[in-house]
Amino acid sequence: MVLTPEKIKKIREEILSVPPEERDKKIAEIISKLSPDEVEQLKGGVKECPFCAMTLGKIPVKKIYEDNEVMAILDINPIAKGHTLVFPKRHYTYLTEMGDKEIGYIFSVTNKIAIAIMEALGATGFNLFVVCGESAGQKAPHVLINIIPRFDNDGLEIKFPQRQANEKELEELASKIREKSMKIKIGKEKEIVKKEVEEKKYEKEYPLP
């Protein structure tokens, strides 16, 4: 049996309707009711995430830290000596999918790893770099935190173009953001979910035929 576009859309909406931490269970539940051909059609032949494969030991890495939740490895294409990637062992494509406790934990670990890198390499500073979403330049299919060690006169320059904003524009932007930020509740499951980002993820993983 072939899944219709309407059926795939319904499945997509069903997956997006549950919290991120429950999606693996929901996907498994849905897949259990489908034939092998339907499962293949639904997944669209998605390949295994390479970073998830790293956590399982399927891809060799230069690991510098690991616990039950987080792994840190040296980047094979470093921007600077000691460039490190820190990522959750559980699969998340975007930072916005992670819960408050998970985000707090991974950034706490990242800070400690950065300190260890500075002490080991004699670095005098570091940059933390995270990209979230394709428009921000995200290419990896997994949340990554980059630790880039910095050294005096290392020649690296991280610069974004700036422009002057006028008072009216700033006030309009502040008003729009305040309206959304009033819904933030730290310590509980996220109430602000970037649905458009989520939908793009599942459109990629479960494409319409």
C-alpha positions as CSV (number, residue, x, y, z in Angstrom):
1,M,0.0,0.0,0.0
2,V,1.2,3.5,-0.9
3,L,0.9,6.4,1.5
4,T,-1.1,9.3,0.1
5,P,0.2,12.9,0.5
6,E,-2.8,13.5,2.8
7,K,-1.8,10.5,5.0
8,I,1.8,11.7,5.2
9,K,0.7,15.2,6.1
10,K,-1.5,13.8,8.9
11,I,1.3,11.7,10.2
12,R,3.6,14.7,10.2
13,E,1.1,16.8,12.1
14,E,0.6,13.9,14.6
15,I,4.4,13.8,15.3
16,L,4.6,17.6,15.7
17,S,1.7,17.7,18.1
18,V,3.7,15.9,20.9
19,P,6.6,17.4,22.9
20,P,10.1,16.8,21.5
21,E,11.0,14.2,24.2
22,E,8.0,12.1,23.2
23,R,8.5,12.1,19.4
24,D,10.7,9.1,19.3
25,K,8.0,7.1,21.0
26,K,5.3,8.5,18.7
27,I,7.3,7.8,15.6
28,A,7.9,4.2,16.8
29,E,4.2,3.8,17.5
30,I,3.3,5.0,14.0
31,I,6.0,3.0,12.2
32,S,4.8,-0.2,14.0
33,K,1.5,0.1,12.2
34,L,3.0,0.5,8.7
35,S,4.3,-2.0,6.2
36,P,8.0,-2.0,5.3
37,D,7.3,-0.2,2.0
38,E,5.3,2.4,3.8
39,V,8.0,3.0,6.4
40,E,10.6,3.4,3.6
41,Q,8.3,5.9,1.8
42,L,7.6,7.8,5.0
43,K,11.3,8.1,6.0
44,G,12.3,8.9,2.4
45,G,15.5,6.9,2.8
46,V,16.9,9.2,5.5
47,K,20.5,8.3,6.4
48,E,21.6,7.8,10.0
49,C,22.8,11.0,11.7
50,P,26.6,10.9,11.7
51,F,26.8,12.4,15.2
52,C,24.4,9.8,16.6
53,A,26.7,7.2,14.9
54,M,29.7,8.7,16.7
55,T,28.0,8.3,20.1
56,L,27.5,4.6,19.3
57,G,31.1,4.2,18.2
58,K,30.2,3.6,14.6
59,I,32.4,6.5,13.4
60,P,35.9,6.9,14.9
61,V,36.5,10.3,16.6
62,K,39.1,12.1,18.8
63,K,37.0,12.1,21.9
64,I,38.0,14.5,24.7
65,Y,34.9,14.2,27.0
66,E,31.9,11.9,27.4
67,D,29.2,11.3,30.0
68,N,25.7,9.9,29.8
69,E,24.3,12.9,28.1
70,V,27.0,14.7,26.2
71,M,30.0,14.0,24.0
72,A,32.9,16.3,23.0
73,I,35.2,15.7,20.1
74,L,38.0,17.5,18.2
75,D,36.8,19.0,14.9
76,I,38.5,17.3,11.9
77,N,38.4,20.6,10.1
78,P,39.4,23.0,12.9
79,I,39.2,26.8,12.7
80,A,41.9,26.9,15.4
81,K,44.0,24.4,17.3
82,G,41.8,22.6,19.7
83,H,38.5,23.4,18.0
84,T,36.0,21.2,19.7
85,L,32.4,20.1,19.0
86,V,30.1,19.5,21.9
87,F,26.8,17.8,21.3
88,P,24.0,15.9,23.1
89,K,24.0,12.2,22.7
90,R,20.2,12.2,22.2
91,H,19.3,13.3,18.7
92,Y,18.2,16.9,18.3
93,T,18.5,18.7,15.0
94,Y,17.9,22.2,16.4
95,L,18.7,23.8,19.7
96,T,15.1,24.9,19.9
97,E,14.0,21.3,20.4
98,M,16.0,20.8,23.6
99,G,14.4,21.2,27.1
100,D,15.6,23.8,29.6
101,K,17.4,21.2,31.8
102,E,19.2,19.7,28.8
103,I,20.3,23.1,27.5
104,G,21.5,24.2,31.0
105,Y,23.4,21.0,31.4
106,I,25.1,21.0,28.0
107,F,26.2,24.6,28.3
108,S,27.5,24.0,31.8
109,V,29.6,21.1,30.5
110,T,30.7,23.2,27.5
111,N,32.0,25.9,29.8
112,K,34.1,23.4,31.8
113,I,35.5,21.8,28.7
114,A,36.4,25.2,27.3
115,I,38.3,25.9,30.6
116,A,40.1,22.6,30.3
117,I,41.1,23.4,26.7
118,M,42.4,26.8,27.7
119,E,44.5,25.2,30.5
120,A,45.8,22.4,28.2
121,L,46.7,24.5,25.2
122,G,47.6,27.8,26.9
123,A,44.8,29.6,25.1
124,T,43.9,33.1,26.3
125,G,40.2,33.0,25.4
126,F,37.6,31.2,23.4
127,N,34.5,31.7,21.2
128,L,31.3,29.6,21.6
129,F,29.5,29.3,18.3
130,V,26.1,27.8,17.7
131,V,24.0,27.9,14.5
132,C,20.3,27.0,14.5
133,G,18.4,26.7,11.2
134,E,19.5,26.6,7.6
135,S,19.1,30.4,7.3
136,A,21.7,30.7,10.0
137,G,24.1,28.5,8.1
138,Q,23.4,25.2,9.9
139,K,24.6,22.3,7.8
140,A,25.0,19.5,10.4
141,P,21.8,17.4,11.1
142,H,22.5,17.6,14.9
143,V,22.9,20.3,17.5
144,L,26.5,21.3,17.8
145,I,28.3,23.8,20.1
146,N,31.6,24.9,18.7
147,I,34.4,25.8,21.2
148,I,37.1,27.8,19.3
149,P,40.2,28.4,21.4
150,R,41.7,31.8,20.9
151,F,45.4,32.9,21.3
152,D,47.0,36.3,21.3
153,N,47.6,37.6,17.8
154,D,46.1,34.4,16.3
155,G,44.9,36.3,13.2
156,L,41.3,34.9,13.5
157,E,38.5,37.5,13.0
158,I,34.9,36.8,13.6
159,K,32.9,39.7,12.3
160,F,29.3,40.4,11.2
161,P,28.3,43.5,9.3
162,Q,26.5,46.1,11.4
163,R,24.2,48.9,10.5
164,Q,22.7,51.8,12.4
165,A,19.1,51.2,13.6
166,N,16.7,54.0,14.1
167,E,14.7,54.5,17.3
168,K,11.3,53.7,15.7
169,E,12.6,50.5,14.3
170,L,14.1,49.4,17.6
171,E,10.9,50.1,19.5
172,E,8.8,48.1,17.0
173,L,11.2,45.2,17.2
174,A,11.3,45.3,21.0
175,S,7.5,45.4,21.2
176,K,7.2,42.3,18.9
177,I,9.8,40.4,20.9
178,R,8.4,41.4,24.3
179,E,5.0,40.0,23.3
180,K,6.5,36.6,22.6
181,S,9.0,36.6,25.5
182,M,6.1,37.1,28.0
183,K,5.2,33.5,27.4
184,I,8.6,32.2,28.4
185,K,8.5,29.9,31.5
186,I,11.9,28.7,32.6
187,G,12.0,25.3,34.3
188,K,8.9,23.9,32.4
189,E,8.7,22.4,29.0
190,K,9.1,25.1,26.3
191,E,6.0,27.0,25.5
192,I,7.7,28.8,22.6
193,V,8.4,26.4,19.8
194,K,9.5,27.6,16.4
195,K,7.0,25.6,14.6
196,E,8.2,26.6,11.2
197,V,11.7,25.2,12.0
198,E,10.1,22.0,13.3
199,E,8.0,21.6,10.2
200,K,11.0,22.1,7.9
201,K,12.8,19.4,9.8
202,Y,9.9,16.9,9.3
203,E,9.3,17.9,5.7
204,K,12.9,16.9,5.1
205,E,12.7,13.7,7.0
206,Y,9.2,12.7,5.8
207,P,8.9,14.4,2.3
208,L,5.8,14.4,0.3
209,P,6.1,12.2,-2.8
